Amino acid sequence: MNQNIKRATVKVTKAPKQDTATVGVPLRIEVGPRDVGNRSVVVCRRDIPGKPGKDFGISMEPSKLEYHVKSRLEDIQALLLQRAISFRDSNIVDVNSYEELKAVIAQGKWARGPWSAGDKEELKVKEETGATIRCFPFEQPQGQKTCFITGNPADEVAIFAKSY
């Protein structure tokens, strides 16, 4: 059984539950005396604390346990991705002027705006706000854009943010 669980990308450990949480183990499999008698385990999700995150009575049979663990890992990955996308989207603010960019950065958010400036202007933004270009998104808006710092036509938008 140990090899099947390891193949399912789960770390098998005898560590106390506090240790598994601090190192980021996504699932914990608990086996108590009654579980051994019932040939079952409790699978605990780290991302959902308490009873709601526990699956009781999961069979110890390797194929069933392996299927359950893989399924829970996929659920965790989907939930974490959804949370990350939601966080990202709620923290990006479109800007059309340098003053707007400074205000957005001061709020701790990310500023997305048309950009056609060079290194000199980027250095100015960094010195005055602490923000730098994080990326040029793959999905660029269509249409005519004007660089928020130079006033020149811009072919793309950039996302500015502080690094922490």
Secondary structure, DSSP 8 states (H G I E B T S, - for coil): -HHHHHHTT-------HHHHHHTT-SEEEE--HHHHHHTEEEEEESSS-SGGGEEEEEE-SHHHHHHHHHHHHHHHHHHHHHHHHHHHHHHEEE-SSHHHHHHHHHTT-EEEEEE---HHHHHHHHHHHSEEEEE--SS---S-EE-TTT-SEESEEEEEEE--
